[in-house]
């Protein structure tokens, strides 16, 4: 491996950013062995929104995806994104869930856990750090980068120091909105390198603003060891910079050369270029550079959610008002970084404030919980006036939110019963009760990919699906087809017959 490492994000954040997280495991498997030969620092392949999407939309077991990937990556470390006490969900889970999830993830093949908290509240990382350490995994503490009057280099350095004291094996600057400027990248990496001379420092930037390639180069020169990239068909826009571009650029600096083979990367790019065509209906409308994010700081995924909410109300023309209000709400709530789930909380509240014409006249449960401290401690104090308006005389909590949670696993086991076939199934149910139960019931009835593929055919061809059981949809080398009773077809190397 060369002097600068590359973490490949194509099969996690690449398609999460550009294709609504819809890439199926069967489209990853054919190239995993080639990816394993590249010499990547790691391959990000799990966590984030992939867990939810597997169950909710793809009729896939996320744990089986991890096992299939691990089976084929014999040399390269696997990596996942873990949301601290939120694990891979959208609320805080009890400590017993965090410990069990991390233990099972390591057992099923996970190596590196990139762990962040949406508010950069390190109290919400304590259990996840301990759980991964206990299970034998690598803990990467991720600092969510954002800008505000309180988010200074000193502020981020303090967070990094707390993470290192808690046992982080490496550090990551997580620039989810793509707003890390070249100058700030240099200043922040230099400070982290000065404070932690022997610590591996990694950078994760999205290309939304067009800053990311410049930020990476400045960060590498300042002492970053690893950068996150996606293969060119799944790069750019709200995804990461292109792997091939950074490899070629760094190759001209002997001290930074990644040592990766551009020809082999080209083979991978050719494969994913064809794969992307299959997911055309999930393409984001936000393509290319959006320099507006430098002003409003709204990440691509959050922007699409805001537009969708306004469109549903016939108020899409008020987007500029909502973006202005979004900035005010963020300031009111202590300048939370705009990452899951705080991005959804701030954005939805901004939409309500604009559409109702009264600021905080209607308050979501999530906004109330944020003000009450149930998500943790923001970087700056919440506006006293807003706190009074929302909570009245009730006082926010000042301790770790998960300290108030009762253990959850035993209750979940009793609720899901024999629909759960493994401890991993119980965890899936805890994370997403509704989607997991539907998936388990569907699996018990025979499962298979047919339901989602029939829906895909119907959407693509404006065709009305026949009654259930009368057809089967299948995918083979990217082709989607429909079989009538008596037809034979080959699926995953096996001959199947419609009955």
Secondary structure, 3 states (H helix, E strand, C coil): CCCCEEEECHHHHHHHHHCCCCCCCHHHHHHHHHHHHHCCCEEEEEECCHHHHHHHCCCCCHHHHHHHHHHHCCCCEEEEEECHHHCCCCCCCCHHHHHHHHHHHHHCCCCEEEECCCCCCHHHCHHHHHHHHHHCCEEEEEEECCCCCCCCHHHHHHHHHHHHHCCCCEEEEEECCCCCCHHHHHHHHHHHHHHCCCCEEEEEECCCCCCHHHHHHHHHHHCCCEEEEECHHHCCCCCCCEHHHHHHHHHCCCCCCCCCCHHHHHHHHHHHHHHHHCCHHHCCCCCCCCCCHHHHCCCHHHHHHHHHHHHHCCCHHHHHHHHHHHHHHHHHCCCCCCCCCHHHHHHHHHHHHHHHCCCCCCCCHHHHHHHHCCCCCCCCCCCHHHHHHHHCCCCCCCCCHHHHCCCCHHHHHHHHHHHCCCHHHHHHHHHCHHHHHHHHHHHHCCCCCHHHHHHHHHHHHCCCCCCCCCCEEEEECCEEEEECCCCEEEECCEEEECC
